[in-house]
Amino acid sequence: MTDHNSPQGIRAEAIESLLIDKGLLSAEVVDAVITTYTERVGPMNGAKLVAKAWSDPAFKADLLADATKVVNGLGFEGGQVDKLIVKECGLMDHHVVVCTLCSCYPWAVLGLPPAWYKDPEYRSRIVREPRKVLAEMGLELSPEVRIHVWDSSAEVRYLVLPLRPDGSEALSEGELEQLVSRDSMIGVTKLPSL
């Protein structure tokens, strides 16, 4: 949620007001876009996929085999999932996603990309020195864990299936969804144990 008192919030409100005053936008259109990206497009869709995969082995197998088909069957809005591949983290393997060319990103399941994802420094360094970049972002992985970097493109997007947190075995799918973060589905963070 935008802090309306921040410089970005003030700027966004000024631009919105100007566009409405000039007749280029209506308040209804702005509200519809905000509703779309807060209720129908975003990381909550990815969290649903992750929680269901953790809870339902058959769904997980389908998701790992053909995520595009699974996501299309769910009718998520937002696009950018024409070809979606899900990579599952394990105890000895960690996956992280980048788009080295621009900022290709699966909007329907992750929402708007974070600013750091589009930053040239992240895009170049995560490929060359993933362990160091992840550590700088707060994710320390033991040396024996293999890190796999997946480069999204206009043809294919990736989503990380993070490890299920220890202690979450008794939680419902809805409760599991609340544990999943956008950054864990990009692979720059791990979910903490409960």
JOJOSUL-V685061 format. One record per pair of residues at least 6 apart in sequence whose ideal C-beta (glycine too) atoms are under 8 Angstrom apart, sorted by the first residue. I is the first residue (numbers start at 1). J is the second residue. D is the distance in Angstrom with one decimal. If there is no record, write none. Layout:
((I | J | D) (I | J | D))
This chain:
((2 | 8 | 6.6) (2 | 9 | 4.7) (2 | 12 | 6.1) (3 | 9 | 5.0) (4 | 10 | 7.2) (4 | 13 | 6.4) (16 | 25 | 7.2) (16 | 30 | 5.9) (19 | 25 | 4.2) (20 | 26 | 6.6) (20 | 27 | 6.0) (20 | 30 | 7.4) (36 | 77 | 6.6) (36 | 78 | 7.7) (37 | 78 | 8.0) (37 | 111 | 6.2) (37 | 112 | 6.4) (40 | 76 | 7.8) (40 | 77 | 4.8) (40 | 78 | 7.3) (41 | 76 | 7.3) (41 | 77 | 5.2) (41 | 78 | 3.4) (41 | 107 | 6.1) (41 | 108 | 6.0) (41 | 111 | 5.8) (42 | 78 | 7.5) (42 | 110 | 7.0) (42 | 111 | 3.1) (42 | 112 | 7.5) (42 | 182 | 7.9) (43 | 109 | 7.5) (43 | 110 | 5.5) (43 | 111 | 5.2) (43 | 180 | 7.4) (43 | 181 | 7.1) (43 | 182 | 3.9) (43 | 185 | 6.7) (44 | 177 | 7.1) (45 | 74 | 7.7) (45 | 76 | 4.8) (45 | 78 | 7.7) (45 | 108 | 6.1) (45 | 109 | 4.7) (45 | 110 | 8.0) (46 | 106 | 7.8) (46 | 109 | 3.9) (46 | 110 | 5.3) (46 | 159 | 6.1) (46 | 180 | 7.0) (46 | 182 | 7.1) (46 | 185 | 4.7) (47 | 177 | 4.3) (47 | 178 | 7.6) (47 | 180 | 3.8) (47 | 185 | 7.7) (48 | 74 | 7.9) (48 | 173 | 8.0) (48 | 177 | 5.8) (49 | 63 | 6.3) (49 | 67 | 7.9) (49 | 70 | 7.4) (49 | 71 | 7.4) (49 | 86 | 7.6) (49 | 109 | 6.4) (49 | 159 | 7.3) (49 | 161 | 8.0) (50 | 161 | 6.0) (50 | 162 | 6.7) (50 | 176 | 7.5) (50 | 177 | 7.6) (50 | 180 | 4.7) (50 | 184 | 8.0) (50 | 185 | 6.7) (51 | 173 | 4.7) (51 | 174 | 7.5) (51 | 176 | 3.7) (51 | 177 | 4.4) (51 | 179 | 7.9) (51 | 180 | 6.5) (52 | 59 | 5.0) (52 | 60 | 7.8) (52 | 63 | 7.9) (52 | 173 | 6.1) (53 | 59 | 5.8) (53 | 60 | 3.9) (53 | 63 | 5.2) (53 | 64 | 7.9) (53 | 86 | 7.9) (53 | 161 | 5.8) (54 | 60 | 7.4) (54 | 164 | 4.6) (54 | 168 | 7.7) (54 | 176 | 5.8) (55 | 173 | 5.0) (55 | 176 | 6.7) (59 | 70 | 7.6) (60 | 88 | 8.0) (60 | 161 | 7.7) (62 | 69 | 7.5) (62 | 70 | 5.5) (63 | 70 | 5.1) (63 | 86 | 5.3) (63 | 161 | 7.3) (64 | 86 | 5.7) (64 | 88 | 6.1) (64 | 161 | 7.4) (67 | 81 | 7.9) (67 | 84 | 4.3) (67 | 85 | 5.9) (67 | 86 | 4.4) (67 | 159 | 6.7) (68 | 81 | 6.6) (68 | 82 | 7.0) (68 | 83 | 5.5) (68 | 84 | 4.9) (68 | 85 | 8.0) (71 | 81 | 5.0) (71 | 84 | 5.6) (71 | 108 | 6.7) (71 | 109 | 6.6) (72 | 81 | 7.5) (76 | 108 | 4.1) (76 | 109 | 6.4) (77 | 108 | 6.4) (78 | 107 | 4.2) (78 | 108 | 3.6) (78 | 109 | 7.8) (78 | 111 | 7.4) (79 | 107 | 5.8) (79 | 108 | 5.8) (80 | 104 | 7.4) (80 | 105 | 6.3) (80 | 106 | 5.1) (80 | 107 | 4.3) (80 | 108 | 6.2) (80 | 157 | 5.9) (81 | 106 | 5.0) (81 | 107 | 7.8) (81 | 108 | 4.7) (81 | 109 | 6.4) (81 | 157 | 6.1) (82 | 155 | 8.0) (82 | 157 | 8.0) (83 | 155 | 6.0) (83 | 156 | 4.5) (83 | 157 | 6.8) (84 | 106 | 5.7) (84 | 109 | 7.3) (84 | 156 | 7.6) (84 | 157 | 5.3) (84 | 158 | 7.5) (84 | 159 | 6.2) (85 | 150 | 7.5) (85 | 156 | 6.0) (85 | 157 | 7.4) (85 | 158 | 5.4) (85 | 159 | 7.5) (86 | 158 | 7.5) (86 | 159 | 4.9) (86 | 160 | 7.5) (86 | 161 | 5.3) (87 | 95 | 4.0) (87 | 148 | 6.8) (87 | 150 | 6.0) (87 | 158 | 6.1) (87 | 159 | 7.5) (87 | 160 | 5.7) (87 | 161 | 6.7) (87 | 187 | 8.0) (88 | 95 | 7.5) (88 | 160 | 8.0) (88 | 161 | 4.3) (89 | 95 | 5.6) (89 | 160 | 6.3) (89 | 161 | 6.5) (89 | 162 | 5.4) (89 | 163 | 4.9) (89 | 187 | 7.3) (89 | 190 | 7.9) (90 | 163 | 7.2) (91 | 145 | 7.9) (91 | 163 | 7.4) (92 | 144 | 6.7) (92 | 145 | 5.8) (92 | 146 | 6.2) (93 | 145 | 7.0) (93 | 146 | 5.1) (93 | 148 | 6.4) (94 | 134 | 8.0) (94 | 141 | 5.7) (94 | 145 | 5.4) (94 | 146 | 7.2) (94 | 147 | 5.2) (94 | 148 | 7.1) (94 | 187 | 6.6) (94 | 190 | 7.8) (95 | 147 | 7.8) (95 | 148 | 4.9) (95 | 149 | 8.0) (95 | 150 | 6.3) (95 | 158 | 7.7) (95 | 160 | 4.8) (95 | 187 | 5.0) (96 | 126 | 6.4) (96 | 130 | 6.1) (96 | 134 | 6.7) (96 | 147 | 6.5) (96 | 148 | 7.3) (96 | 149 | 5.5) (96 | 150 | 7.2) (96 | 160 | 7.0) (96 | 186 | 6.9) (96 | 187 | 3.4) (96 | 188 | 6.2) (97 | 149 | 7.8) (97 | 150 | 5.1) (97 | 152 | 6.0) (97 | 158 | 4.5) (97 | 159 | 7.4) (97 | 160 | 6.2) (97 | 186 | 5.1) (97 | 187 | 5.6) (98 | 117 | 7.7) (98 | 122 | 6.9) (98 | 123 | 5.8) (98 | 126 | 4.8) (98 | 127 | 6.4) (98 | 149 | 6.1) (98 | 150 | 7.4) (98 | 151 | 5.9) (98 | 152 | 7.0) (99 | 105 | 6.5) (99 | 117 | 7.6) (99 | 123 | 6.6) (99 | 151 | 6.6) (99 | 152 | 4.2) (99 | 153 | 6.9) (100 | 123 | 5.2) (100 | 124 | 7.0) (100 | 127 | 6.1) (100 | 151 | 5.3) (101 | 123 | 8.0) (101 | 153 | 6.7) (102 | 118 | 7.7) (103 | 113 | 5.4) (103 | 117 | 6.0) (103 | 118 | 4.1) (103 | 123 | 7.9) (104 | 152 | 4.1) (104 | 153 | 5.5) (104 | 154 | 6.0) (104 | 157 | 6.1) (105 | 113 | 4.4) (105 | 117 | 6.6) (105 | 152 | 6.4) (105 | 157 | 6.6) (106 | 152 | 7.7) (106 | 157 | 4.0) (106 | 158 | 7.5) (106 | 159 | 5.9) (107 | 113 | 7.8) (109 | 159 | 5.8) (109 | 185 | 7.4) (110 | 159 | 7.1) (110 | 182 | 5.6) (110 | 185 | 6.1) (110 | 186 | 7.1) (111 | 182 | 6.7) (114 | 182 | 7.3) (114 | 183 | 7.6) (116 | 122 | 5.3) (116 | 137 | 8.0) (117 | 186 | 6.9) (122 | 133 | 6.9) (125 | 132 | 7.5) (125 | 133 | 5.0) (126 | 133 | 4.8) (126 | 134 | 7.8) (126 | 149 | 6.0) (127 | 149 | 5.5) (127 | 151 | 7.2) (130 | 147 | 4.6) (130 | 149 | 5.3) (131 | 141 | 6.4) (131 | 147 | 6.0) (134 | 140 | 7.7) (134 | 141 | 6.4) (134 | 147 | 7.2) (134 | 188 | 6.3) (135 | 141 | 7.8) (137 | 188 | 5.0) (137 | 189 | 7.2) (138 | 189 | 6.7) (139 | 188 | 6.1) (139 | 189 | 5.4) (139 | 190 | 6.1) (141 | 147 | 6.7) (150 | 158 | 4.3) (152 | 158 | 5.5) (159 | 185 | 5.5) (160 | 184 | 7.0) (160 | 185 | 5.3) (160 | 186 | 6.3) (160 | 187 | 4.1) (161 | 185 | 7.9) (162 | 180 | 7.1) (162 | 184 | 4.2) (162 | 185 | 6.8) (162 | 187 | 7.6) (162 | 190 | 6.5) (162 | 191 | 5.5) (163 | 190 | 6.7) (163 | 191 | 7.0) (164 | 176 | 7.7) (164 | 191 | 7.7) (165 | 179 | 6.0) (165 | 191 | 4.6) (165 | 192 | 6.3) (165 | 193 | 5.3) (165 | 194 | 5.6) (166 | 193 | 4.0) (166 | 194 | 6.9) (167 | 193 | 5.3) (167 | 194 | 3.4) (168 | 175 | 7.9) (168 | 176 | 6.3) (168 | 179 | 6.5) (168 | 194 | 5.5) (171 | 179 | 7.6) (179 | 191 | 5.7) (179 | 194 | 7.9) (180 | 191 | 7.0) (181 | 189 | 6.4) (181 | 191 | 7.1) (183 | 189 | 4.3) (184 | 190 | 6.6) (184 | 191 | 5.3))
